[in-house]
Amino acid sequence: MQARMANPGLSVPGAFDALQALATAAGHGGLPQATAELVHLRASQINGCSVCVHMHARDLKKAGESDERIWAVAAWRDAPFFTDAERAALALTEAVTRLSDRADPVPDEIFDEAAKHFEESALASLILHITLINIWNRLNATTRQVAGAW
């Protein structure tokens, strides 16, 4: 496999710094790092971004997550390995990642469930993490970046 071109997030001057600044800011909201990584993995699975699926599964493993949790992210609704807060974050991730799949892209019940588990700063951080991983997924998928090549 070969990429179509260099990743614009890495090749356009200033783009990587801007994306990194957003990632740093998102990290200050109080969202647990494990939740952020689960969100990154789930959005990447939905978007078919092999670079990010590989990277975030590896990062979860390095952080001490069990194989069962990593393998079950795609089937989180039916797996017993996730907390209620993580389930709320994963549901919000799916809604935000699939905005065009329903008339009400992010239904109140999904948003309210996330808000029940995360204080406003952590919820804001969660939304930023979801948004940011979707940016990276779209950059990588569009340019056909190769998993493991970075």
Disulfide bonds with the S-S distance in Angstrom:
none
